[in-house]
Amino acid sequence: MAELRPALQRAIRATQEGQPAVVDVSTAETRRLSVPPPERKTI
């Protein structure tokens, strides 16, 4: 979370100034979800 706080603060400041902001976060859960599920065998 410590690395994320400065990015969130910059995004909040940008939106307060009327600018769009995007904070892209990748986590271990994101990586797990990005892997396709194993194929199912059909009979």
N, CA and C atoms as an extended XYZ file, in Angstrom:
129
Properties=species:S:1:pos:R:3:atomname:S:1:resname:S:1:resid:I:1 pbc="F F F"
N         0.822       -1.182        0.000 N   MET     1
C         0.000        0.000        0.000 CA  MET     1
C         0.870        1.251        0.000 C   MET     1
N         2.050        1.177        0.553 N   ALA     2
C         2.921        2.352        0.626 CA  ALA     2
C         3.271        2.880       -0.762 C   ALA     2
N         3.472        1.986       -1.736 N   GLU     3
C         3.806        2.420       -3.087 CA  GLU     3
C         2.592        2.998       -3.800 C   GLU     3
N         1.420        2.591       -3.403 N   LEU     4
C         0.193        3.016       -4.066 CA  LEU     4
C        -0.266        4.400       -3.607 C   LEU     4
N         0.001        4.750       -2.375 N   ARG     5
C        -0.471        6.015       -1.811 CA  ARG     5
C        -0.045        7.243       -2.632 C   ARG     5
N         1.233        7.393       -3.035 N   PRO     6
C         1.609        8.568       -3.829 CA  PRO     6
C         0.867        8.643       -5.163 C   PRO     6
N         0.652        7.504       -5.799 N   ALA     7
C        -0.074        7.493       -7.073 CA  ALA     7
C        -1.516        7.924       -6.871 C   ALA     7
N        -2.140        7.454       -5.802 N   LEU     8
C        -3.520        7.855       -5.516 CA  LEU     8
C        -3.600        9.345       -5.191 C   LEU     8
N        -2.617        9.846       -4.457 N   GLN     9
C        -2.609       11.272       -4.121 CA  GLN     9
C        -2.449       12.128       -5.379 C   GLN     9
N        -1.589       11.701       -6.314 N   ARG    10
C        -1.431       12.430       -7.580 CA  ARG    10
C        -2.721       12.399       -8.383 C   ARG    10
N        -3.399       11.254       -8.389 N   ALA    11
C        -4.658       11.131       -9.129 CA  ALA    11
C        -5.731       12.032       -8.515 C   ALA    11
N        -5.805       12.064       -7.204 N   ILE    12
C        -6.787       12.920       -6.533 CA  ILE    12
C        -6.494       14.386       -6.849 C   ILE    12
N        -5.230       14.773       -6.777 N   ARG    13
C        -4.859       16.155       -7.073 CA  ARG    13
C        -5.217       16.514       -8.514 C   ARG    13
N        -4.941       15.610       -9.446 N   ALA    14
C        -5.252       15.866      -10.852 CA  ALA    14
C        -6.751       16.058      -11.055 C   ALA    14
N        -7.564       15.202      -10.446 N   THR    15
C        -9.013       15.333      -10.638 CA  THR    15
C        -9.545       16.597       -9.972 C   THR    15
N        -8.932       17.007       -8.866 N   GLN    16
C        -9.343       18.258       -8.220 CA  GLN    16
C        -9.029       19.458       -9.116 C   GLN    16
N        -7.998       19.308       -9.974 N   GLU    17
C        -7.620       20.366      -10.908 CA  GLU    17
C        -8.357       20.240      -12.239 C   GLU    17
N        -9.294       19.295      -12.306 N   GLY    18
C       -10.100       19.137      -13.508 CA  GLY    18
C        -9.491       18.252      -14.579 C   GLY    18
N        -8.418       17.554      -14.254 N   GLN    19
C        -7.758       16.668      -15.210 CA  GLN    19
C        -8.193       15.215      -14.951 C   GLN    19
N        -8.290       14.408      -16.008 N   PRO    20
C        -8.595       12.991      -15.797 CA  PRO    20
C        -7.383       12.280      -15.188 C   PRO    20
N        -7.632       11.210      -14.492 N   ALA    21
C        -6.546       10.448      -13.878 CA  ALA    21
C        -6.891        8.969      -13.887 C   ALA    21
N        -5.872        8.147      -14.116 N   VAL    22
C        -6.024        6.692      -14.078 CA  VAL    22
C        -4.915        6.132      -13.199 C   VAL    22
N        -5.275        5.237      -12.301 N   VAL    23
C        -4.292        4.521      -11.494 CA  VAL    23
C        -4.458        3.044      -11.846 C   VAL    23
N        -3.443        2.488      -12.479 N   ASP    24
C        -3.480        1.088      -12.904 CA  ASP    24
C        -2.725        0.257      -11.877 C   ASP    24
N        -3.401       -0.718      -11.291 N   VAL    25
C        -2.812       -1.522      -10.222 CA  VAL    25
C        -2.825       -2.987      -10.630 C   VAL    25
N        -1.687       -3.632      -10.454 N   SER    26
C        -1.587       -5.062      -10.719 CA  SER    26
C        -1.220       -5.751       -9.414 C   SER    26
N        -1.964       -6.783       -9.065 N   THR    27
C        -1.722       -7.515       -7.824 CA  THR    27
C        -1.534       -8.987       -8.127 C   THR    27
N        -1.185       -9.742       -7.129 N   ALA    28
C        -1.058      -11.191       -7.305 CA  ALA    28
C        -2.391      -11.779       -7.747 C   ALA    28
N        -3.487      -11.254       -7.217 N   GLU    29
C        -4.816      -11.735       -7.598 CA  GLU    29
C        -5.091      -11.424       -9.068 C   GLU    29
N        -4.665      -10.250       -9.530 N   THR    30
C        -4.844       -9.884      -10.937 CA  THR    30
C        -4.148      -10.900      -11.836 C   THR    30
N        -2.935      -11.259      -11.485 N   ARG    31
C        -2.175      -12.227      -12.287 CA  ARG    31
C        -2.894      -13.574      -12.320 C   ARG    31
N        -3.416      -14.013      -11.184 N   ARG    32
C        -4.119      -15.298      -11.131 CA  ARG    32
C        -5.362      -15.262      -12.015 C   ARG    32
N        -6.068      -14.143      -12.002 N   LEU    33
C        -7.288      -14.027      -12.793 CA  LEU    33
C        -7.002      -13.902      -14.287 C   LEU    33
N        -5.797      -13.468      -14.651 N   SER    34
C        -5.484      -13.280      -16.064 CA  SER    34
C        -5.118      -14.584      -16.769 C   SER    34
N        -4.903      -15.641      -16.033 N   VAL    35
C        -4.558      -16.935      -16.611 CA  VAL    35
C        -5.846      -17.676      -16.949 C   VAL    35
N        -5.981      -18.149      -18.203 N   PRO    36
C        -7.213      -18.844      -18.545 CA  PRO    36
C        -7.372      -20.133      -17.727 C   PRO    36
N        -8.610      -20.503      -17.432 N   PRO    37
C        -8.823      -21.736      -16.665 CA  PRO    37
C        -8.441      -22.943      -17.501 C   PRO    37
N        -8.103      -24.047      -16.850 N   PRO    38
C        -7.763      -25.257      -17.597 CA  PRO    38
C        -8.965      -25.734      -18.412 C   PRO    38
N        -8.675      -26.340      -19.535 N   GLU    39
C        -9.775      -26.834      -20.381 CA  GLU    39
C       -10.442      -28.013      -19.698 C   GLU    39
N       -11.751      -28.071      -19.844 N   ARG    40
C       -12.502      -29.184      -19.287 CA  ARG    40
C       -12.604      -30.285      -20.342 C   ARG    40
N       -12.494      -31.500      -19.884 N   LYS    41
C       -12.663      -32.644      -20.798 CA  LYS    41
C       -14.138      -32.970      -20.915 C   LYS    41
N       -14.595      -33.122      -22.121 N   THR    42
C       -15.991      -33.499      -22.330 CA  THR    42
C       -16.052      -34.953      -22.760 C   THR    42
N       -17.070      -35.614      -22.330 N   ILE    43
C       -17.212      -37.044      -22.645 CA  ILE    43
C       -18.157      -37.210      -23.808 C   ILE    43
